[in-house]
């Protein structure tokens, strides 16, 4: 009789393993989202490492409110994109064609979708569950 496995213990162990796996998935989901989309040291557009310089940020804010962290090149391209939307075409930038505009539009829509997701009640719930599991 000592070799009989308790079904209750087996179910409890299985549930504990499932809960641990779910907890790990939740942590990874939160971690990846913040690591991949909110790194303060890389350009949000191209991924190039950037040095955060508050002075440069202040200069950008004085010229135009840029809601993203860009390297110098992507920052200039973003400003060009905004100008192009207002009808101000730079003739020297021949590559600023319809496809280029579509790339920027798609990229901005993608980041808008991420921001909406971060504010969704389900993601907030996930954050709260992760915070609670860390405390436990």
Phi, psi and omega in degrees: 000343181289343179272000180284128181268129179288123180294327178296317179294320180296316178297319180297316179296318179297316179295321178296320178294317178297317180295321178295320178294318178296319177299317179296318178298319180296315179298317179294322179298315179292314182300311182297318182298316182283322179293318187278333185248350185230032177285124183284351185248014176223151178293131181292337183271306187254346178086000179296140177293134180235151174266123181286119180235107182304330180295315178297320179298319180296318178297317178298319182294328179291323181281318186193139176284111179253114186278011182233160173266110181241154166288172182301316182297313180291327177298315179294320178296321179296316178297319177299320178299314179297319178296319180297323177297333178271003178091010181263089181276132173265109185299332180289335182266072184297338181282352178281068182262189182297322179293320178298315177298321180294323177299312180296316180300315180296318180297315179295319177298320178299313180292327175295319179296319178298315180296321175297318179298318180298333180265358182292151182297329180290319179290322176299319177299316178301314178301316180297319178295320179294315178302316181295319181292331177290321180293326184287000000 
